[in-house]
Amino acid sequence: MIDFRYHVVSLAAVLIALAVGIVLGAGPLKNGISEQLNNQVVQLRKDKDGLRAQLDTATKANATHESFELARLPELVAGKLTGTEVVLLTLPQAGSNLVSTTDATLAAAGATITGEVGLTAAYADPGQAAASTRAEAGAQALRDLGVAAPDDGTTPLDAALAHLLTQATATGGGQADPVPPTATARATAWNRLQEADLVSGQLPEIIADAAVVISGPALAVSDDNSALVEGYARTVAAIDAASDGTVLGADLSSRDTQVVSPLASTRSDATLRRGVSTVDDAASTIGQVSIVDALVEQLAEGVGQYGMLTGATRPYPAGG
């Protein structure tokens, strides 16, 4: 058994060591430690100032590049879509600046913009009541258009929307509809979808032969959001199947993790990605040029996934 004297000696040793440490810290070692800490602080400040200068230089250079690219954008896309009639379709929460920029880019490329229409949040609401409303409205719209219900898994609503907005030409990548719906039939079907709060905007008078779809931001992962974005991805695919070409654009970020989006759903589905082209950096100048070049590629029966995020095959198309 350890006796009492052992405990006394141990405690004394601890107290002596503590006292020596206090004396040394307050005396001989104090200046050395303080000087070392001060030197480290000075060096860290220098490093921070150096990194700030590098960041400022890089930011200025990036702004210059973006300004130059933006100024050259009309020249980069000029004439590439001359003779092409394009409908601009927006998904819920699509950024207004991105939509207006894309509209201007398509116009600069020579495209005829048939109109800008949008889908509401109810269009792909995964709720049972919303699904029932969509099925009924879609079926009635198809009857208004005189179009048979699809037998390829496409929902009646998606099929009706595709027939309202687009039609493949005889020389395009899709299969041309020999009997396009009349203006009266289109107006009746569109009003039906508007009354069901599924679409917004005015029905374009001209039926487009191609489409550009602008998506909103990515959504947090959940069962409802996953069903929502998958529904929109299938809608875009239906429009692509009924037209000469479709491009889905979005302004997404690699910083966003644990999120879902129509673009990501399209890229992750082997069947959808074989038909629809996507651009994940659509808000940038490169992304805007990519939308035009991707649509040119679509009109030539090609397809590609462009940008810097998962599923992209190239940063941008080879050129139109």
C-alpha positions, 0 to 999 in steps of 0.5 A: 500500500502506498503510504502517506509520505508518498502522497505528501512527496508527490503533492509537493513535487506538483506544487514545486513544478507549478511554481517553477513554471509560473516563475519561468513564464513570468520571467526568463521565458516570458519575453521569448514566448511573447516575441514568438507569438508577435512574430507569428501574428505579424506573418499571418497579417502579411499572409492575409494582406497578400491573399487579399491582394491576390483576390482583388487582382483575380476579381478585377481580372474576372470582371474584365473577362466577363465584361469583354465576353458580354460585349462579344456575346451578340457576335458569338451567336449571330445568325446561328438560329436564323429561321428557327422559331423558339418558345421560351418556357420557364419553370417555377422560380426561374430568375427573371434576369436569366430569362430576359438575358436568354430571350435577348441572346436567342434574339441576337442569334436570329431566332424568332421568339414565339412567346414566353410562357411559364409553368406554375408550382401546381403543374408538378405538385406531387399531392394527390389532389393536384395530380387528379386535377392535372390528369383531368385538365390534360385529358380534356385539353387533348380532346380540345386539340383533337389529339389521341392520348399518348401510349408511351408513358407521357402524361396527358398534360405533358402531351397537351402542353407539347402540342400547344407550344411546339411542332416538329418540322418535316426536316427536323429531328422530331416527327412532324404532326401532319395536322396541327391544331387550329388556333381555336382549338389551341386557345380552348385547350390553353384556357383550360390549363390556365383555369386549372392554374397549371400555366401562365402567360399568353399562348403564342400565336405561332407554334415553335419548332424548338424550345428553350426551358429555363429552370429555377434554383435547386431544391433541398432534398426531400421526397416531395421535391424529388418527385417535383423535379422529376415531373418537370424533367419528364415535361421537358422530355415531352416537349423535346419529343414533340419538337426539333430540339429542346435545351434545358438551362439553369444557373446552378452552383457546385457549392450546393450539395444535397439538392435536387433539380430538373437539370440534375434529374434529366442528366441522371436519367439515361433515357432523358439525357439522350434527348434533352440537352442541358446547360448548368451555367446558363447565367454566364456568358459561356452558358448563354453561348452554350444554350445557342450552340446546344440548340443548333446541335439539337436541330442537327439531331445531336445532344449534349450536357454542358457546364461544370457540374455532375453529368456534364460531358463538356464545359461547352459545345464544340460550336454551332 
